């Protein structure tokens, strides 16, 4: 009982202290056009560096597999799918740096579950990978391919829950290139009530598996990104459809008919 009380008290103390300090000086996050990032508005998440792949998207790693995995488009010309940001603590219309946010794919989900990002459970991924490997071995009996490393651990998927440690992210400024404003996405479980006493935030970046598939996951390296408004741009992955962009299309069609 003492351990439980200490854990609750510790997290409450950290929560109060952290956000009191942040409230004094916390920069607003901006998109690539210099506008404030607004909550609930869809944006593409694109790599800052040219030639390092396209935007972020969501995919099914195998047919009918769920949840969706957050991945990166392999080609720079593909923007991926839009995502929305919602502050977990502040009741503001814009997103601030270093404050916890939930990130959600603005797509129709074939899995019929939440589109909120989460850092996937390690044990579940291991189990799923073993099952996939066994099926693959039974299907093609290719020992060389079976030895490849598949989906990496600690990757980002959908099916998360609002204000839960595994779905707790923050955006911090990253000045990798002078004159270009870019950001780093991090997973910060302790900012959303994690039972752990760790105050660590983990960089979120691209991890490439043995087959060249680009998964988003916890990394030790920086993955600088920029945010671009999806309004007025309709290039997307073929297997997903954005609610917001469908509405924009219908609105444009309606205006053109007047």
C-alpha angles and dihedrals in degrees: 000000000000090000092052092049092048092049093051092045092047094051092046090051093049091046093052096043095045096051094042089058093043092051090063094061122003121148122224117243116242134202125231091272092056096255125132115262106248124209116252093015116119120243134175114238107219132177114253094221117074116231093031097104135275135290129303120276140165124250144172108241091208132013111291092357118149145236103039116245123227106236140163125251109244095221125065094222091064114085094192117214130320124259132199129218125214125185113235096200110022126066094216134126093231135055122248128206119257092014117118115260137174116231120210133187111238095218142104103265115219088200091064092227140106118309092207116123120246137170102250123242111261097219093050091052092049091051092047092049093052091050091049092048092051092050091047091051091050092048103047105005090219106156094185093056092043090062093059120110109248131189109003121234124258093030124158119253138163125255093080128146128235115260096007123132094243090051097044114115137163135196119223129183117259118192098196095143123035113245094014118097112218138162143213122222115217136186110229111179094174091063091064102048104281113178089224120096090220115119093197125136115199124216114241115216146133122303116189118211127211091273094053096255111150112223126182112234148130111307139172092228132076119256106191114205140180129208122230125188112247094211112112092015120092105174108124144150110286096238099055136061127200119227091209095049093048088055091048091051093050091048092051091048091051093051093048090056094059 
